[in-house]
Amino acid sequence: MKMRSLRIATFAALLAASAWAADVTGTWKGEMNGPNGSFSLTYSFKQDGAKLTGTVTGPQGDPLTLEDGAVDAAKIHFVVNVPMNGGMKIVNDGTIKADDGISLQAKSDSGEAFGDPITLKKQK
């Protein structure tokens, strides 16, 4: 009976480890290289389970709201609606790394890469 309990406990621990999901709540910063040079981006994430909300602030100064945000294990996804120049949606997909970094690739709503991938670092 003890052996069976040990196996069940081991299985439960392995299952919990495989379902690991990072909590990205907090402030994250990164540099994006664009056609007019590089600029800083500051993300403020709030995670509630798999749901992700927050804002991003860039050189324009006004924060833009994140839409359709989700975190699934080590994957992150959200959309930023940029109202300038008739509006554009920027789709962001990334990977959450174990060293408190996020590798993020932004694409326009037409699917074209929007600059180089950036690495976000969590601020303390």
N, C-alpha and C positions, 0 to 999 in steps of 0.2 A: 504494500500500500504506500509506503514511503517513497519507493522508486517511482510510482505512478504520479504522486504529487510533485516530485522533483521534475519529472518530464513535463507536466502541465505548466509548472512555474517557468521552466526554461523556455517552452514554446511561447508563453505569454510575453516574456521579456523580449524574445526575438521578434515577435509580431509588433510589439510597441516600438522597437528600434526601427523596423522597416517602415513604419508609418510616420517617421520623423517629419515634422514640418517646422520650419523656422518661423519665428515671430519677428517681422520686420518693422514693428511699431517704433517710431522715432524719426530723427532727422538724419538724412543721408545727403552727401555732396559728391559731385563729380564734375569733370571738365568735358565738354563736347567740342569736337573739331567740326566746324561748319565751313561753308564757302567763303565766309567773311572773317575767318579766324576762329580761335577758340573762345569759349565763354563758360562761365560757371553755372551749374544748375543745382538748386537745393530742393530736395524732396522731403515732404513731411508725410509719413505713412502712418495710418492707423489700421491695425489688423484686428478683425473680430472673427476668429475661426478661419474660414477660407475667404471671407469677404475683405477686400482692401479698399480703403478710402483715403483721401488726402489731397495734397496740393503740390504743385511744382512752381518754383520761382526762378526765373532766368533774368537776363539782362533788361527785360521790359519792366521789372520791378513789381508788377501786380501778380499775385499768385493765381494760377489756373487750377481748376478742380479736376481731379482724376475721376474718370468714369469707367464703368465695367471692370473694376479691379478685382483680382482674384490671386490667391496664393494656393498652390497645390504642391505639397511637399517642398521641393527645392526649386520650383518654377514660379515666376511672378508675371502677371499680365495686367495692363491697364491702358486706357486710351485718354489722351489729352486733346480737348477741343480748343484749337487756337483760333480766336475770332478775327484776327487781323487778315487783311487782304482777301476778304470774301469768305474766310473760314477754311480750316483744314483740320482733319483729325489725324493725330499722330499715334500710331499703335506701338506700344512698348511691350516687348517680351524679353525675359531675362532668366538668369540662373542665380540662385542664392548660394553663395559659397560658404563653407564652414568657417572661414577666417573673417567673418563679418564684412564681406564684400558682396556686391551684386554686379554681375556682368549684364549690361542692358543694351539691347539693340532697338532703335526707334525706326519705324517705317511710316511713310506717308499713307494716307488712306487708299492710294492706288497700288501700294505694295512695294514702292521704291525705297531703298535704304535711305534714311535721313541721317547722314553723317556716319562717322565711324562708331563702332560699339564703344560704350563708356563703362568705366568701373566706378561704382558708387561705394563710398566708404561711410560707415556709420559714425556719426558724431557723438561725442560723449557729453 
